[in-house]
Amino acid sequence: MLSLKKAGLLFLFFLIKNQLYAQQQPAQINLNTLLNRINQNAPSLITDSAAIKTRQAEAKETRYNWLPNLRLNYQADIGTNNNTAGGYFGFGIIPSNSGGRRATSNTDAALTNLGIASFDWEIYNFGAYGAQNKVAASEVNTEQNLFLRSKFQLQGYAISNYLELLRLQGLLLIQQKNIQRNEEIRRSILSLARSGVRAGVDTSIATAELSKARLNYIELANQSKQVQLQLAAISGIPAVQMVADTNAIPQLISSAPVAALPGADTVNHPLINYYQSLYETSRQRELLVKKSYNPKILLEGAAWGRGASVDNSDHFNALSDGWGFQRSNYLVGVGISYNVFDLKRRQLRLGVQKAETNYSLKTLQEQQNALVLSSGQANAELFTAQERLREIPIQLQAAEAAYRRNFSLYKNGLTNIVELDAALNILFRAETDYTNAQNAYCRALFQKSLAQNQVGSLLNLLK
């Protein structure tokens, strides 16, 4: 009765321990969840999003370039009015050249005041305003496409690292099995060495192989942590919780036949759209250059009042007589302005802009060719990966059988430690090759989907 109670307590203890251990294990994160978190938290996307708002604000500012200028000016001055006749060119702020012309020099002070309201409006410039707005709108579109390109590239970066994390997780499991096999071999050798069946040197060899397996595990664990940190930095998920969903690769291999993938979507491809928008913006700038040097039709007006302590008989009265406006005037007119030498400036600037447009077009074509190449490379890699996946199970099955047979022979004294280690290494290599082949297939699948803008079709398989 007592032994039954002890057994029950031990069973309960191990059950609680296993449950606590299971609770401590972080939940696996599938690829869709990771990408959604990246879209929300990635620092580079937040920066690019802010850049869009800047471009939108600049476009709004450009839409109001048509506003006229209305300037209000007033000044009160004390000084001499001792001028002489004769014209001159003005350089910035100049004294008045009107009035005060007399036979003798007079340096008495006079008080004057002047108020001016001036209005000027470029009411028509033959399409320059429209061209400015089109360039501004095109720059907003380019910034938005830059954001989508960054998002797309970040998605590809995250997928690549996620697949690498899956590969490393698989290799860690294989290395754990390898450590367990080496421990089993070492225990068997120790037992055989104690009974005198095996030489002590076999124990040393087994210990060295076990240590090597543990060192490999440490290195793989470090690589895995580095990838976890990289994904954590762009997703906001703590690195310790960054555990890839091990069901992802079997799901992709079983549910994503290559022939079932949709065709390439080059019309809405984020990479193509960005370079297309750069090309369109450059073309709009060409039109702006053409319009910027057109004539300008101006509507101008001014009204002003003036007073002075000098009367119309050239008497210098008390300074207080200079306050207030004694004369008022207005002027309204329509004018046209054109610089003849702008013809040459327009020709030179247009040549520069056309060269930039041609560069944008060549960059767009280069990107289109790069996507075609990437898609072709992915197709070739997919074909090779499928061939590997068909062949490697044969290698893995044979390696497992060879290891079991050699281990049995070794324990019975019919083979040596060198042959057993060779069989163990062959099995380890076969398991590693199988994991790498599965990962390579999925990586090629995503490479193809990224080149053809069909990532969503694959991600739907992982929901």
Contacts in CASP RR format, 6 or more apart in sequence:
PFRMAT RR
TARGET T0000
AUTHOR 0000-0000-0000
METHOD contacts of the structure
MODEL  1
MLSLKKAGLLFLFFLIKNQLYAQQQPAQINLNTLLNRINQNAPSLITDSA
AIKTRQAEAKETRYNWLPNLRLNYQADIGTNNNTAGGYFGFGIIPSNSGG
RRATSNTDAALTNLGIASFDWEIYNFGAYGAQNKVAASEVNTEQNLFLRS
KFQLQGYAISNYLELLRLQGLLLIQQKNIQRNEEIRRSILSLARSGVRAG
VDTSIATAELSKARLNYIELANQSKQVQLQLAAISGIPAVQMVADTNAIP
QLISSAPVAALPGADTVNHPLINYYQSLYETSRQRELLVKKSYNPKILLE
GAAWGRGASVDNSDHFNALSDGWGFQRSNYLVGVGISYNVFDLKRRQLRL
GVQKAETNYSLKTLQEQQNALVLSSGQANAELFTAQERLREIPIQLQAAE
AAYRRNFSLYKNGLTNIVELDAALNILFRAETDYTNAQNAYCRALFQKSL
AQNQVGSLLNLLK
26 240 0 8 1.000
26 241 0 8 1.000
26 242 0 8 1.000
26 243 0 8 1.000
27 241 0 8 1.000
27 243 0 8 1.000
28 243 0 8 1.000
28 244 0 8 1.000
28 245 0 8 1.000
28 246 0 8 1.000
28 247 0 8 1.000
29 237 0 8 1.000
29 241 0 8 1.000
29 242 0 8 1.000
29 243 0 8 1.000
29 244 0 8 1.000
29 245 0 8 1.000
30 245 0 8 1.000
30 248 0 8 1.000
30 462 0 8 1.000
30 463 0 8 1.000
31 159 0 8 1.000
31 162 0 8 1.000
31 244 0 8 1.000
31 245 0 8 1.000
31 248 0 8 1.000
31 459 0 8 1.000
31 462 0 8 1.000
32 459 0 8 1.000
32 462 0 8 1.000
32 463 0 8 1.000
34 158 0 8 1.000
34 162 0 8 1.000
34 231 0 8 1.000
34 235 0 8 1.000
34 237 0 8 1.000
35 155 0 8 1.000
35 158 0 8 1.000
35 159 0 8 1.000
35 459 0 8 1.000
37 235 0 8 1.000
37 236 0 8 1.000
37 237 0 8 1.000
38 45 0 8 1.000
38 154 0 8 1.000
38 155 0 8 1.000
38 158 0 8 1.000
38 234 0 8 1.000
38 235 0 8 1.000
39 45 0 8 1.000
39 151 0 8 1.000
41 234 0 8 1.000
41 235 0 8 1.000
41 236 0 8 1.000
42 154 0 8 1.000
42 234 0 8 1.000
42 235 0 8 1.000
43 234 0 8 1.000
44 150 0 8 1.000
44 154 0 8 1.000
44 234 0 8 1.000
45 147 0 8 1.000
45 150 0 8 1.000
45 151 0 8 1.000
45 154 0 8 1.000
48 143 0 8 1.000
48 146 0 8 1.000
48 147 0 8 1.000
48 150 0 8 1.000
48 151 0 8 1.000
49 147 0 8 1.000
51 143 0 8 1.000
51 146 0 8 1.000
51 147 0 8 1.000
52 140 0 8 1.000
52 143 0 8 1.000
52 144 0 8 1.000
52 147 0 8 1.000
54 143 0 8 1.000
55 136 0 8 1.000
55 139 0 8 1.000
55 140 0 8 1.000
55 142 0 8 1.000
55 143 0 8 1.000
56 140 0 8 1.000
58 136 0 8 1.000
58 139 0 8 1.000
59 133 0 8 1.000
59 136 0 8 1.000
59 137 0 8 1.000
59 139 0 8 1.000
59 140 0 8 1.000
62 132 0 8 1.000
62 133 0 8 1.000
62 135 0 8 1.000
62 136 0 8 1.000
63 133 0 8 1.000
63 136 0 8 1.000
65 129 0 8 1.000
65 132 0 8 1.000
66 122 0 8 1.000
66 129 0 8 1.000
68 119 0 8 1.000
68 120 0 8 1.000
68 121 0 8 1.000
68 122 0 8 1.000
68 299 0 8 1.000
69 118 0 8 1.000
69 119 0 8 1.000
69 120 0 8 1.000
69 121 0 8 1.000
70 117 0 8 1.000
70 118 0 8 1.000
70 119 0 8 1.000
71 116 0 8 1.000
71 117 0 8 1.000
71 118 0 8 1.000
71 119 0 8 1.000
72 116 0 8 1.000
72 117 0 8 1.000
73 114 0 8 1.000
73 115 0 8 1.000
73 116 0 8 1.000
73 117 0 8 1.000
73 118 0 8 1.000
74 113 0 8 1.000
74 114 0 8 1.000
74 115 0 8 1.000
74 116 0 8 1.000
75 113 0 8 1.000
75 114 0 8 1.000
75 115 0 8 1.000
76 111 0 8 1.000
76 112 0 8 1.000
76 113 0 8 1.000
76 114 0 8 1.000
76 323 0 8 1.000
77 111 0 8 1.000
77 112 0 8 1.000
77 113 0 8 1.000
77 114 0 8 1.000
78 109 0 8 1.000
78 110 0 8 1.000
78 111 0 8 1.000
78 319 0 8 1.000
79 109 0 8 1.000
79 110 0 8 1.000
79 111 0 8 1.000
80 106 0 8 1.000
80 107 0 8 1.000
80 108 0 8 1.000
80 109 0 8 1.000
80 110 0 8 1.000
81 96 0 8 1.000
81 99 0 8 1.000
81 100 0 8 1.000
81 106 0 8 1.000
81 110 0 8 1.000
81 112 0 8 1.000
81 308 0 8 1.000
81 310 0 8 1.000
82 100 0 8 1.000
82 102 0 8 1.000
82 105 0 8 1.000
82 106 0 8 1.000
82 107 0 8 1.000
83 95 0 8 1.000
83 96 0 8 1.000
83 97 0 8 1.000
83 98 0 8 1.000
83 99 0 8 1.000
83 100 0 8 1.000
83 101 0 8 1.000
84 101 0 8 1.000
85 101 0 8 1.000
86 97 0 8 1.000
87 97 0 8 1.000
88 94 0 8 1.000
88 97 0 8 1.000
100 310 0 8 1.000
100 314 0 8 1.000
102 314 0 8 1.000
106 316 0 8 1.000
108 316 0 8 1.000
109 316 0 8 1.000
109 319 0 8 1.000
110 308 0 8 1.000
110 309 0 8 1.000
110 310 0 8 1.000
110 316 0 8 1.000
110 319 0 8 1.000
110 322 0 8 1.000
111 308 0 8 1.000
111 309 0 8 1.000
111 319 0 8 1.000
111 320 0 8 1.000
111 321 0 8 1.000
111 322 0 8 1.000
111 323 0 8 1.000
112 306 0 8 1.000
112 307 0 8 1.000
112 308 0 8 1.000
112 309 0 8 1.000
112 310 0 8 1.000
112 322 0 8 1.000
113 306 0 8 1.000
113 307 0 8 1.000
113 308 0 8 1.000
113 322 0 8 1.000
113 323 0 8 1.000
113 324 0 8 1.000
113 325 0 8 1.000
114 304 0 8 1.000
114 305 0 8 1.000
114 306 0 8 1.000
114 307 0 8 1.000
115 304 0 8 1.000
115 305 0 8 1.000
115 306 0 8 1.000
115 325 0 8 1.000
116 302 0 8 1.000
116 303 0 8 1.000
116 304 0 8 1.000
116 305 0 8 1.000
117 302 0 8 1.000
117 303 0 8 1.000
117 304 0 8 1.000
118 300 0 8 1.000
118 301 0 8 1.000
118 302 0 8 1.000
119 299 0 8 1.000
119 300 0 8 1.000
119 301 0 8 1.000
119 302 0 8 1.000
120 298 0 8 1.000
120 299 0 8 1.000
120 300 0 8 1.000
120 301 0 8 1.000
121 298 0 8 1.000
121 299 0 8 1.000
121 300 0 8 1.000
122 296 0 8 1.000
122 297 0 8 1.000
122 298 0 8 1.000
123 297 0 8 1.000
123 298 0 8 1.000
123 299 0 8 1.000
124 296 0 8 1.000
124 297 0 8 1.000
125 291 0 8 1.000
125 294 0 8 1.000
125 295 0 8 1.000
125 296 0 8 1.000
125 297 0 8 1.000
126 291 0 8 1.000
126 294 0 8 1.000
126 295 0 8 1.000
127 291 0 8 1.000
127 294 0 8 1.000
128 288 0 8 1.000
128 291 0 8 1.000
128 292 0 8 1.000
128 294 0 8 1.000
128 296 0 8 1.000
130 291 0 8 1.000
131 284 0 8 1.000
131 287 0 8 1.000
131 288 0 8 1.000
131 290 0 8 1.000
131 291 0 8 1.000
131 292 0 8 1.000
132 288 0 8 1.000
134 284 0 8 1.000
134 287 0 8 1.000
134 288 0 8 1.000
135 281 0 8 1.000
135 284 0 8 1.000
135 285 0 8 1.000
135 288 0 8 1.000
138 277 0 8 1.000
138 280 0 8 1.000
138 281 0 8 1.000
138 284 0 8 1.000
139 281 0 8 1.000
141 277 0 8 1.000
141 280 0 8 1.000
141 281 0 8 1.000
142 274 0 8 1.000
142 277 0 8 1.000
142 278 0 8 1.000
142 280 0 8 1.000
142 281 0 8 1.000
145 270 0 8 1.000
145 273 0 8 1.000
145 274 0 8 1.000
145 276 0 8 1.000
145 277 0 8 1.000
146 274 0 8 1.000
148 270 0 8 1.000
148 273 0 8 1.000
148 274 0 8 1.000
149 270 0 8 1.000
149 271 0 8 1.000
149 273 0 8 1.000
149 274 0 8 1.000
151 270 0 8 1.000
152 270 0 8 1.000
152 271 0 8 1.000
152 450 0 8 1.000
154 234 0 8 1.000
155 450 0 8 1.000
155 455 0 8 1.000
156 446 0 8 1.000
156 450 0 8 1.000
156 455 0 8 1.000
157 234 0 8 1.000
158 231 0 8 1.000
158 234 0 8 1.000
158 235 0 8 1.000
159 446 0 8 1.000
159 450 0 8 1.000
159 455 0 8 1.000
160 443 0 8 1.000
160 446 0 8 1.000
161 227 0 8 1.000
161 230 0 8 1.000
161 231 0 8 1.000
162 231 0 8 1.000
162 244 0 8 1.000
162 248 0 8 1.000
163 439 0 8 1.000
163 442 0 8 1.000
163 443 0 8 1.000
163 446 0 8 1.000
164 227 0 8 1.000
164 439 0 8 1.000
165 224 0 8 1.000
165 227 0 8 1.000
165 228 0 8 1.000
165 231 0 8 1.000
165 242 0 8 1.000
165 244 0 8 1.000
166 244 0 8 1.000
166 245 0 8 1.000
166 246 0 8 1.000
166 248 0 8 1.000
166 249 0 8 1.000
166 439 0 8 1.000
166 442 0 8 1.000
167 435 0 8 1.000
167 436 0 8 1.000
167 439 0 8 1.000
168 220 0 8 1.000
168 223 0 8 1.000
168 224 0 8 1.000
168 227 0 8 1.000
169 224 0 8 1.000
169 243 0 8 1.000
169 244 0 8 1.000
169 246 0 8 1.000
170 246 0 8 1.000
170 435 0 8 1.000
171 220 0 8 1.000
171 432 0 8 1.000
171 435 0 8 1.000
172 217 0 8 1.000
172 220 0 8 1.000
172 221 0 8 1.000
172 224 0 8 1.000
174 428 0 8 1.000
174 431 0 8 1.000
174 432 0 8 1.000
174 435 0 8 1.000
175 213 0 8 1.000
175 216 0 8 1.000
175 217 0 8 1.000
175 220 0 8 1.000
176 217 0 8 1.000
177 431 0 8 1.000
178 213 0 8 1.000
178 216 0 8 1.000
178 424 0 8 1.000
178 428 0 8 1.000
179 210 0 8 1.000
179 213 0 8 1.000
179 214 0 8 1.000
179 217 0 8 1.000
181 403 0 8 1.000
181 424 0 8 1.000
181 427 0 8 1.000
182 206 0 8 1.000
182 209 0 8 1.000
182 210 0 8 1.000
182 213 0 8 1.000
182 424 0 8 1.000
183 210 0 8 1.000
185 206 0 8 1.000
185 209 0 8 1.000
185 407 0 8 1.000
185 410 0 8 1.000
185 420 0 8 1.000
185 424 0 8 1.000
186 203 0 8 1.000
186 206 0 8 1.000
186 207 0 8 1.000
186 210 0 8 1.000
188 407 0 8 1.000
188 410 0 8 1.000
188 411 0 8 1.000
189 198 0 8 1.000
189 200 0 8 1.000
189 202 0 8 1.000
189 203 0 8 1.000
189 206 0 8 1.000
189 417 0 8 1.000
190 203 0 8 1.000
192 198 0 8 1.000
192 202 0 8 1.000
192 411 0 8 1.000
193 199 0 8 1.000
193 200 0 8 1.000
193 202 0 8 1.000
193 203 0 8 1.000
197 413 0 8 1.000
198 413 0 8 1.000
202 417 0 8 1.000
205 417 0 8 1.000
205 421 0 8 1.000
206 417 0 8 1.000
209 421 0 8 1.000
209 424 0 8 1.000
225 239 0 8 1.000
228 239 0 8 1.000
228 240 0 8 1.000
228 242 0 8 1.000
229 239 0 8 1.000
231 237 0 8 1.000
231 239 0 8 1.000
231 242 0 8 1.000
232 238 0 8 1.000
232 239 0 8 1.000
232 242 0 8 1.000
235 242 0 8 1.000
245 462 0 8 1.000
248 442 0 8 1.000
248 462 0 8 1.000
249 438 0 8 1.000
249 439 0 8 1.000
249 442 0 8 1.000
251 461 0 8 1.000
251 462 0 8 1.000
252 441 0 8 1.000
252 442 0 8 1.000
252 445 0 8 1.000
252 458 0 8 1.000
252 461 0 8 1.000
252 462 0 8 1.000
253 389 0 8 1.000
253 438 0 8 1.000
253 441 0 8 1.000
253 442 0 8 1.000
255 461 0 8 1.000
256 445 0 8 1.000
256 458 0 8 1.000
256 461 0 8 1.000
258 379 0 8 1.000
258 382 0 8 1.000
258 386 0 8 1.000
258 445 0 8 1.000
258 448 0 8 1.000
261 448 0 8 1.000
261 449 0 8 1.000
261 452 0 8 1.000
261 454 0 8 1.000
261 457 0 8 1.000
261 458 0 8 1.000
262 452 0 8 1.000
262 454 0 8 1.000
262 457 0 8 1.000
263 452 0 8 1.000
263 454 0 8 1.000
264 375 0 8 1.000
264 451 0 8 1.000
264 452 0 8 1.000
264 453 0 8 1.000
264 454 0 8 1.000
265 452 0 8 1.000
265 453 0 8 1.000
265 454 0 8 1.000
266 272 0 8 1.000
266 368 0 8 1.000
266 371 0 8 1.000
266 452 0 8 1.000
266 453 0 8 1.000
268 453 0 8 1.000
269 371 0 8 1.000
269 453 0 8 1.000
270 453 0 8 1.000
271 367 0 8 1.000
271 371 0 8 1.000
272 364 0 8 1.000
272 367 0 8 1.000
272 368 0 8 1.000
272 371 0 8 1.000
275 360 0 8 1.000
275 363 0 8 1.000
275 364 0 8 1.000
275 367 0 8 1.000
276 364 0 8 1.000
278 360 0 8 1.000
278 363 0 8 1.000
278 364 0 8 1.000
279 357 0 8 1.000
279 360 0 8 1.000
279 361 0 8 1.000
279 363 0 8 1.000
279 364 0 8 1.000
281 360 0 8 1.000
282 353 0 8 1.000
282 356 0 8 1.000
282 357 0 8 1.000
282 359 0 8 1.000
282 360 0 8 1.000
283 357 0 8 1.000
285 353 0 8 1.000
285 356 0 8 1.000
285 357 0 8 1.000
286 350 0 8 1.000
286 353 0 8 1.000
286 354 0 8 1.000
286 357 0 8 1.000
289 346 0 8 1.000
289 349 0 8 1.000
289 350 0 8 1.000
289 353 0 8 1.000
290 346 0 8 1.000
290 350 0 8 1.000
292 346 0 8 1.000
293 339 0 8 1.000
293 342 0 8 1.000
293 343 0 8 1.000
293 345 0 8 1.000
293 346 0 8 1.000
293 349 0 8 1.000
294 338 0 8 1.000
295 336 0 8 1.000
295 337 0 8 1.000
295 338 0 8 1.000
296 336 0 8 1.000
296 337 0 8 1.000
296 338 0 8 1.000
297 334 0 8 1.000
297 335 0 8 1.000
297 336 0 8 1.000
298 334 0 8 1.000
298 335 0 8 1.000
298 336 0 8 1.000
298 337 0 8 1.000
299 333 0 8 1.000
299 334 0 8 1.000
299 335 0 8 1.000
300 331 0 8 1.000
300 332 0 8 1.000
300 333 0 8 1.000
300 334 0 8 1.000
300 335 0 8 1.000
301 330 0 8 1.000
301 331 0 8 1.000
301 332 0 8 1.000
301 333 0 8 1.000
302 330 0 8 1.000
302 331 0 8 1.000
303 328 0 8 1.000
303 329 0 8 1.000
303 330 0 8 1.000
303 331 0 8 1.000
304 328 0 8 1.000
304 329 0 8 1.000
304 330 0 8 1.000
305 325 0 8 1.000
305 327 0 8 1.000
305 328 0 8 1.000
305 329 0 8 1.000
306 325 0 8 1.000
306 326 0 8 1.000
306 327 0 8 1.000
306 328 0 8 1.000
307 322 0 8 1.000
307 323 0 8 1.000
307 324 0 8 1.000
307 325 0 8 1.000
307 326 0 8 1.000
307 327 0 8 1.000
308 322 0 8 1.000
308 326 0 8 1.000
309 316 0 8 1.000
309 317 0 8 1.000
309 318 0 8 1.000
309 319 0 8 1.000
309 320 0 8 1.000
309 321 0 8 1.000
309 322 0 8 1.000
310 316 0 8 1.000
310 317 0 8 1.000
311 317 0 8 1.000
311 321 0 8 1.000
371 451 0 8 1.000
371 452 0 8 1.000
372 451 0 8 1.000
374 447 0 8 1.000
374 450 0 8 1.000
374 451 0 8 1.000
375 448 0 8 1.000
375 451 0 8 1.000
375 452 0 8 1.000
376 448 0 8 1.000
376 451 0 8 1.000
377 447 0 8 1.000
378 444 0 8 1.000
378 445 0 8 1.000
378 447 0 8 1.000
378 448 0 8 1.000
378 451 0 8 1.000
379 448 0 8 1.000
381 440 0 8 1.000
381 443 0 8 1.000
381 444 0 8 1.000
381 447 0 8 1.000
382 441 0 8 1.000
382 444 0 8 1.000
382 445 0 8 1.000
382 448 0 8 1.000
385 437 0 8 1.000
385 440 0 8 1.000
385 441 0 8 1.000
385 444 0 8 1.000
386 441 0 8 1.000
388 433 0 8 1.000
388 437 0 8 1.000
388 440 0 8 1.000
388 441 0 8 1.000
389 437 0 8 1.000
389 438 0 8 1.000
389 441 0 8 1.000
392 430 0 8 1.000
392 433 0 8 1.000
392 434 0 8 1.000
392 437 0 8 1.000
393 434 0 8 1.000
395 430 0 8 1.000
395 433 0 8 1.000
395 434 0 8 1.000
396 427 0 8 1.000
396 430 0 8 1.000
396 431 0 8 1.000
396 433 0 8 1.000
396 434 0 8 1.000
398 430 0 8 1.000
399 423 0 8 1.000
399 426 0 8 1.000
399 427 0 8 1.000
399 429 0 8 1.000
399 430 0 8 1.000
399 431 0 8 1.000
400 427 0 8 1.000
400 430 0 8 1.000
402 423 0 8 1.000
402 426 0 8 1.000
402 427 0 8 1.000
403 423 0 8 1.000
403 424 0 8 1.000
403 426 0 8 1.000
403 427 0 8 1.000
405 423 0 8 1.000
406 415 0 8 1.000
406 419 0 8 1.000
406 420 0 8 1.000
406 423 0 8 1.000
406 424 0 8 1.000
407 420 0 8 1.000
407 423 0 8 1.000
409 415 0 8 1.000
410 416 0 8 1.000
410 417 0 8 1.000
410 419 0 8 1.000
410 420 0 8 1.000
445 458 0 8 1.000
446 455 0 8 1.000
446 458 0 8 1.000
448 454 0 8 1.000
449 455 0 8 1.000
449 456 0 8 1.000
449 457 0 8 1.000
449 458 0 8 1.000
END
